[in-house]
């Protein structure tokens, strides 16, 4: 019985020391801050506007706000025809200079 307990304690100490030694490289995932841009879109028209952002469609009612949080470089497209815009036309590209600003859509 004493030999079994000694062997068990020795095994536990070996496992604990091996895990405490660690490795030469970082095993946890790195939490890099990606460049996200926060923009508020404002529909200044008297009629609804459809916009498409990153493959998702959104309908904006008159005077409605739509807050967008997306990586820099994301493009907001027209989801329907309105004014001089046709479906699929680029309305605005989200850049770091637009961070925390309002963009009007007419």
Residue, then its C-alpha position, 0 to 999 in steps of 0.5 A: x500500500x505504501x508503494x502504491x501511494x508513493x508511486x501515485x505521489x511521484x506520478x502527480x509530482x512529475x505531471x505537475x512539474x512538466x506542466x509548470x515547465x511550459x513550452x517555448x512558444x505561447x499556447x494561448x490565442x493572441x487577442x489582437x485588436x482588429x481595426x473596427x470602425x463605428x459609423x452611424x448611417x442616417x437616412x435623410x430621405x422621405x422614403x425608405x432606403x435599403x442598404x447592404x453591408x457585408x452580405x446582410x440587407x437592412x431597410x432604413x426608414x425615413x430619418x432612421x439611424x443605423x449603427x454599423x460596426x465593421x472592419x475597416x475596408x467594409x463597403x456599404x452598398x445600395x440594396x435597392x434603387x434610389x435617386x442616382x444609385x442603382x442596386x449594388x452601387x457603393x455608397x460609402x467605404x468604412x475607413x478609420x477616418x470615418x470612425x465614430x461619425x455620421x454618414x447621411x444617405x439621401 
